[in-house]
Every structure is written in structure tokens, then in C-alpha cells.
Amino acid sequence: MRTRACLECVAEIRSRVDVPLIPMTYAAILEAYGPGRFVADSRAAGATSLIVADLMVEALPELRRVQLVAPTTPTDRIRLAAERTDGWLYLVTVTGTTGARGALSTRLPDLVRRARTVTEVPLLAGFGIATPEQAAEAAALADGIVVGSRALEVADDAGPLGLRDYVASLREAIDSEAAPAGTGGRLVRARLPSEAD
């Protein structure tokens, strides 16, 4: 899909929902499209923020975006990423590529612990989370979860209703596992700087 078509998709989704929309892209796409133009066009389409998966924290400091950190990220770089992130910090649970895994990474607890020592921004864990059990386990450690690859697979295989049911199964698992009765769950909606009153 071309960049312009992706932005049109964001605009179409924005016309239907009032939730944060945070497209994930790569530095080469930003460079080809033009970083300033991409930010302007994505905001005009209704994006709340951006994730640029392969853009180092020092690159394009004027580009507000959600920062990613991995289990291999040194704690001082986690601190820097947290200082520059847009609303929440994306904890990449695995090293390597995204996609469903058989089990949640055993490295997530240490990553959460190290991040909590240097920041108070919300921590959302993603990459490799696919099942309700993994979602609940990750949400018990972090402030929320991000599910990408598996959600796309479900949407492709089962359509919108299947995706709705899948997301509901994640939510139910998180609520039943991670929160005392009556508290409404641990999944958070981070308030982004662009949403300031």
C-alpha cells in the first residue's frame, strides 16, 4: 500500500472512531515522503501521534513520536527515550521481528523494572503478544499492551466482527487477571501532549 493510501485509511478510520490513532512506519518512508510533510499529512488525516520503528531517539528530535525500547536497550537510553516520547513508552518485548510467539518474552519483567526506575510515563508492552493469556500476563507487568500482527491476521481472516471478538477476548483476559473486582482493568489510555486542554 502506498503512503498516500495509508493516510487515506487513517482519515477513514478517524471519521468513524474517537480514539487515539498512532500509525507505525519506518524511517525510509519518512525520508521518501518528507518528514515534515508526513507529519502534517498524518495529523491532517487524524493521527494522534506516530511510531517510527527504526528511527533512533536522537534522530529528528523535532518529530514528536512514541519511542520504542527493547530488552537490549541500556537504562540510560530508556531514560532518554522516556524524556522524548509522545505520551507513553513502547516496550518491545522481544529482540527480532514482530509477530505472534508461543509465549510471552521472559525478558519483559526486567525491561519493565528498569523502565520504572527512570520514568513515570505509561509503559505499554508489544511485539509478540497474540493470545488473551499473553495479554493478561503483559498487562500485569506494564500499564497496557499493543497487539499488531495478530490483530491484522484476525482482521484478514475473520473480518471486522472477528476482530471485535478477538479484542474483546484480550480485554476480558486483562480485566479478569490484572485488576481487582470493580476497578475496570489496567489497560490505560495515555493522555498525549497533543491532547492538552
Residue pairs with C-beta under 8 A, 6 or more apart in sequence:
1 9
3 29
3 32
3 33
3 38
6 23
7 41
7 42
7 45
8 45
10 21
10 23
10 42
10 45
10 46
10 47
11 44
11 45
11 46
13 21
13 46
14 21
14 45
14 46
14 47
15 46
19 189
20 48
20 49
20 189
20 190
20 192
21 46
21 47
21 48
22 47
22 48
22 49
22 50
22 51
22 66
23 42
23 47
23 50
23 51
24 50
24 51
24 52
24 53
24 148
25 38
25 50
25 51
25 52
25 53
26 52
26 53
26 54
26 55
27 52
27 54
27 55
27 59
29 38
30 38
30 52
30 55
30 60
30 63
33 41
35 60
35 63
39 50
39 63
42 50
48 192
48 194
48 195
49 64
49 65
49 66
49 86
49 87
49 192
49 194
50 63
50 64
50 65
50 66
50 86
51 65
51 66
51 68
51 90
52 63
52 65
53 68
55 63
55 65
57 67
57 77
57 80
57 81
57 84
61 84
64 86
64 193
64 194
65 85
65 86
66 85
66 86
66 87
66 88
66 89
66 90
67 81
67 82
67 84
67 85
67 86
67 89
67 90
68 81
68 89
68 90
68 91
68 92
69 77
69 78
69 81
69 89
69 90
69 91
69 92
69 111
69 115
70 91
70 92
70 94
70 95
70 111
71 92
71 93
71 94
71 95
71 105
71 107
71 108
71 110
71 111
72 95
73 81
73 111
75 114
75 117
75 118
78 89
78 114
78 115
78 118
78 119
79 118
79 119
81 89
82 89
82 115
82 118
82 119
82 121
83 119
85 121
86 192
86 193
86 194
87 121
87 122
87 190
87 191
87 192
87 193
88 121
88 122
88 123
88 124
88 143
88 144
88 188
88 190
89 115
89 119
89 121
89 122
89 123
89 124
90 124
90 126
90 146
91 108
91 111
91 112
91 115
91 123
91 124
91 125
91 126
91 142
92 126
92 127
93 104
93 105
93 107
93 108
93 111
93 125
93 126
93 127
93 128
93 129
93 138
94 101
94 105
94 107
94 127
94 128
98 126
98 127
98 128
98 148
98 149
99 127
99 128
99 149
100 128
100 130
100 149
100 150
100 153
101 128
101 130
101 134
103 134
104 128
104 129
104 134
104 137
104 138
105 128
108 125
108 138
108 141
108 142
109 141
112 123
112 125
112 141
112 142
115 123
116 123
121 190
122 143
122 144
122 188
122 190
123 142
123 143
123 144
124 142
124 143
124 144
124 145
124 146
124 188
124 190
125 138
125 139
125 141
125 142
125 144
125 145
125 146
126 145
126 146
126 147
126 148
127 146
127 148
128 134
129 135
129 138
129 145
129 146
129 147
129 150
130 147
130 149
130 150
132 169
132 170
132 172
132 173
132 174
133 173
135 145
135 147
135 170
135 173
135 174
136 173
136 174
136 176
136 177
136 178
137 177
138 145
139 145
139 174
139 177
139 178
139 185
139 186
139 187
140 177
140 178
140 186
143 186
143 188
144 186
144 187
144 188
144 190
145 170
145 174
145 187
147 170
150 166
151 163
151 166
151 167
154 162
154 163
154 166
155 162
155 163
158 165
158 166
171 185
171 187
174 185
174 186
174 187
175 184
175 185
178 185
178 186
179 185
179 186
